[in-house]
Amino acid sequence: MSFEKEVKERIDANGQNELLKSSAHEFIKTSLAPEYSYNFSWLGRPIIQYPQDMIAMQELIWEVKPDLIIETGIAHGGSLIFSASMLELLYSCTGSEGEVLGIDIDIRSHNRKAIEEHPMYKRINLIQGSSIDPEIVAQVVEKIKGKKRVLVCLDSNHTHEHVLAELKAYAPLTSIGSYCVVFDTIVDDMPKELSRDRPWGPGDNPKTAVWEYLKTHPEFKIDKSIQNKLLITVAPDGYLKRIK
Ligand SMILES: C[S@@+](CC[C@H](N)C(=O)[O-])C[C@H]1O[C@@H](n2cnc3c(N)ncnc32)[C@H](O)[C@@H]1O
C-alpha cells in the first residue's frame, strides 16, 4: 500500500476513534479558559491559533499555491506574517509569487508598525474597516483582479450574522480547488460559559453560519479529512473546499 493511502486510511480511522476524538475535545475545552491559543508567535508576531491549524494552513498553502490569500481579522498580525512567510517559501521553492491581503476593523497603531517593519511585509497589504462594509468588500474585489488561485481565511467577528455576511462577500472569491477557511467554528461545540461576554456562543457562531451558507452553496464542501487529521482544531466544519 502506498504511504499516501496509508495516511488517508489512518486519518479516516482516527476520525471515527471516539476515545481520540473525545480526548481532543476535552483538551480544547480545558485549554480555552487558560487562553492557550494566545501563547504562540510566528516569526516574532503573536498569532492567535492552535498550532495544529497552522500546520493545516501550511499544507493547504502548499497544495493550492495561492497568488492571493485574503484574511479577515488581523489582531497582532501573526496569521498574516505566517501566510506571507509561507508564500515566501513557496516563491523560493517554485517561483510562484503570492501576496496576503489583511482586513481588520481596528488595526492598532503598534500592531500596524510591527507588521510594517517586518521583513514579510513585502508580501502584505492592509485594509482597515469592517470586513462586511460594502466599500471594503469592493476594495478586496478590486485586488483579486488577475489573481488565479485565491485562498480565503475568515477570523474576525465570530457571530452568525457577521460570518454569514463574510461568507456571502468573500467565499465567492475562492478559486475552484482552493479553500475558504472559517475559524472558530469550535464555539458551537463548547459550553456557553466559555464564550464569556462575547456576542457569539453555541447556536450563534461561525459553524452555524457555515451550515446556513452551505444550504445554498453546493460549490463548497466541508473537507472533513482536515478535521479528522487535526482532531485538535478550532475550525471543525470550517475547512471549506471549493469544488466547482
Ligand atoms: C481572533 S482575532 C484575529 C486573529 C488573527 N487572525 C491571528 O490568527 O492571529 C479577531 C480580529 O478581528 C477583528 N474584527 C472584529 N470585528 C471585525 C470586523 N467587523 N471586520 C474586520 N475585523 C474585525 C478584531 O479587531 C480582531 O483583531
Ligand as a Chemical Component Dictionary entry (heavy atoms), coordinates in Angstrom:
data_LIG
# 
_chem_comp.id                   LIG 
_chem_comp.type                 NON-POLYMER 
_chem_comp.pdbx_formal_charge   0 
_chem_comp.three_letter_code    LIG 
# 
loop_
_chem_comp_atom.comp_id 
_chem_comp_atom.atom_id 
_chem_comp_atom.alt_atom_id 
_chem_comp_atom.type_symbol 
_chem_comp_atom.charge 
_chem_comp_atom.model_Cartn_x 
_chem_comp_atom.model_Cartn_y 
_chem_comp_atom.model_Cartn_z 
_chem_comp_atom.pdbx_ordinal 
LIG C1  C1  C 0  -9.290  36.443 16.547 1  
LIG S1  S1  S 1  -8.614  37.988 16.108 2  
LIG C2  C2  C 0  -7.716  37.595 14.652 3  
LIG C3  C3  C 0  -6.535  36.700 14.916 4  
LIG C4  C4  C 0  -5.581  36.537 13.773 5  
LIG N1  N1  N 0  -6.224  36.032 12.567 6  
LIG C5  C5  C 0  -4.498  35.580 14.184 7  
LIG O1  O1  O 0  -4.584  34.396 13.798 8  
LIG O2  O2  O -1 -3.579  35.991 14.873 9  
LIG C6  C6  C 0  -10.033 38.854 15.566 10 
LIG C7  C7  C 0  -9.806  40.222 14.928 11 
LIG O3  O3  O 0  -10.999 40.552 14.214 12 
LIG C8  C8  C 0  -11.150 41.934 14.218 13 
LIG N2  N2  N 0  -12.535 42.285 13.906 14 
LIG C9  C9  C 0  -13.620 42.308 14.729 15 
LIG N3  N3  N 0  -14.700 42.714 14.067 16 
LIG C10 C10 C 0  -14.319 42.930 12.788 17 
LIG C11 C11 C 0  -14.990 43.379 11.609 18 
LIG N4  N4  N 0  -16.276 43.694 11.630 19 
LIG N5  N5  N 0  -14.272 43.468 10.473 20 
LIG C12 C12 C 0  -12.962 43.169 10.437 21 
LIG N6  N6  N 0  -12.270 42.770 11.518 22 
LIG C13 C13 C 0  -12.936 42.653 12.668 23 
LIG C14 C14 C 0  -10.688 42.357 15.613 24 
LIG O4  O4  O 0  -10.307 43.724 15.604 25 
LIG C15 C15 C 0  -9.542  41.382 15.865 26 
LIG O5  O5  O 0  -8.304  41.978 15.554 27 
# 
loop_
_chem_comp_bond.comp_id 
_chem_comp_bond.atom_id_1 
_chem_comp_bond.atom_id_2 
_chem_comp_bond.value_order 
_chem_comp_bond.pdbx_ordinal 
LIG C1  S1  SING 1  
LIG S1  C2  SING 2  
LIG S1  C6  SING 3  
LIG C2  C3  SING 4  
LIG C3  C4  SING 5  
LIG C4  N1  SING 6  
LIG C4  C5  SING 7  
LIG C5  O1  DOUB 8  
LIG C5  O2  SING 9  
LIG C6  C7  SING 10 
LIG C7  O3  SING 11 
LIG C7  C15 SING 12 
LIG O3  C8  SING 13 
LIG C8  N2  SING 14 
LIG C8  C14 SING 15 
LIG N2  C9  SING 16 
LIG N2  C13 SING 17 
LIG C9  N3  DOUB 18 
LIG N3  C10 SING 19 
LIG C10 C11 SING 20 
LIG C10 C13 DOUB 21 
LIG C11 N4  SING 22 
LIG C11 N5  DOUB 23 
LIG N5  C12 SING 24 
LIG C12 N6  DOUB 25 
LIG N6  C13 SING 26 
LIG C14 O4  SING 27 
LIG C14 C15 SING 28 
LIG C15 O5  SING 29 
# 
